[in-house]
């Protein structure tokens, strides 16, 4: 399948959000709270490029919970169609976009032109968010420690809350996507 076929296979954002079983409330909180900056020149250029976006995602993913609503707001401004594909049901495409050549990290945003050619790829995290995740992981005990699983679960819950409640993360994601599309 080519990227046009993958795009056509995807669901629209409303269908994806309606079907979410995890992180829906937090994703909608970010979506309702985030307002992209008014950058008329960038948005105008993006509108004129007639790009579309394919999003590889899953509802359980905290990074997707943070990044997807930011992309959706940007896409609305730029009148850019977005279609969602569930990673685990679309491994043939996912495996073409592995992080560091080995990880099925999500979300991945694939921006394509009218002919279905890839113009840009973004994901799974903005640099500032990656730094935060790495700093958080450094505070965990060794994987062999008895309390590792408990501490990791606490860390992921705290990170999810931080992603939900910290507008500077939303802005970092926006700027990172914008830099990719310039």
C-alpha positions, 0 to 999 in steps of 0.5 A: 500500500502507498501512503494515499492508501494508508491515509484513506484507510484511516479514521477521522479524528472524531471517530478515533476520539469517540472510540477511545477507552483510555486517556480520552478525558485528558486528550479532550482537556488538552484539545479544549485548552490549547490554542495555537498561536496566531502565526498567519504566515506559517498557517497560510504557507501550510494551507497552501501546501495542501498537506494531509496527516496520517497519525499512528497512535493508540489510546493508551499512549500518554505521548499520543494523549499530549501530541494528538490534540496539539496536531488537531488544533494546528490541522484545524487552523491549516485546514489539513485533513488528518486520519488516524491509524491504530498502531497495533492494527497497522504494523506494516506501516508502523514498522516503516517508522520505527524510532531509532530503527527498533521501537514502535514508539507513537504517535508518529505523524506522517505528512503527505502531499496530494500525490501521497508523497511523504513530505515530513515525519514527526514523533514520537516526542518534542525535544523538551518532552523527551528531556522531561521523560529522560529526567523522570526515568533517571529517578527510578530505582534499578529495574531489578529493585523490588519497588521498580514496577510500583515506582514506574507506575507512579512515574507514568501517572505523574507524567500523564498528569504533567502532560495534561496540566502543563501548557508549556509541554503543549507549546513545545509540541506545537513548536516542534511540529511547526519546525518539522513542517517549515 
